[in-house]
Structures are given as C-alpha cells and as structure tokens.
C-alpha cells in the first residue's frame, strides 16, 4: 500500500510539473477537411446501417420476450384450469353434503 501511495504521489508530481501549453487553435485547414469529409462521407446513409442493426436486434429481443411471455401466460392459464377441475369435485361434494344435511 505504501509503495503504491508513493508511486501515485510521484506520478502526480510529474503531471503537475508539465507546463507545455496546448495549442489554442486547430491546425490550418482542419475545419475545411472536416467539412469535406462530412460532405463526401464513405456512404450517404451515414450511421443508418448501424442504427438499422440496432433496431433489428431490439426487435428480435422484443419478439423473443413476447414469445416467452405468451408461453408463460398460456402455461399459467392451463395450470389454473387444471386446479379448477381438481377442486370442482370437492366443491360439488361439499355442496351436496350441505344440502342433504349429511353432518346432522
């Protein structure tokens, strides 16, 4: 820990000692080159292929999630209906017992 602390202080002292001033303006013709490249870019569509790829991936992901959610909802519905059928006989038996006075 102490060695790392000493190295950090040495690095910070070295960084503080550097007084080279950065140029205030861009090199001559830089703006012209940027505008020329912007106008004559490698493709007229710009970032459209990357954007289309992103939209395609998001769409596929959303479709997968929708299919999984639909499958889960269907499974839950089937599970619920199976439970209802199992208890329907018990309820019918209880109703019959109440109506006939089986407990008296």
Secondary structure as the mmCIF struct_conf table of DSSP 4:
data_model
#
loop_
_struct_conf.conf_type_id
_struct_conf.id
_struct_conf.beg_label_comp_id
_struct_conf.beg_label_asym_id
_struct_conf.beg_label_seq_id
_struct_conf.end_label_comp_id
_struct_conf.end_label_asym_id
_struct_conf.end_label_seq_id
HELX_RH_AL_P HELX_RH_AL_P1 UNK A 2 UNK A 17
HELX_LH_PP_P HELX_LH_PP_P1 UNK A 20 UNK A 23
BEND BEND1 UNK A 24 UNK A 25
HELX_LH_PP_P HELX_LH_PP_P2 UNK A 26 UNK A 27
TURN_TY1_P TURN_TY1_P1 UNK A 28 UNK A 29
HELX_RH_AL_P HELX_RH_AL_P2 UNK A 30 UNK A 39
TURN_TY1_P TURN_TY1_P2 UNK A 40 UNK A 40
BEND BEND2 UNK A 42 UNK A 42
TURN_TY1_P TURN_TY1_P3 UNK A 44 UNK A 47
HELX_RH_AL_P HELX_RH_AL_P3 UNK A 48 UNK A 100
TURN_TY1_P TURN_TY1_P4 UNK A 101 UNK A 103
#
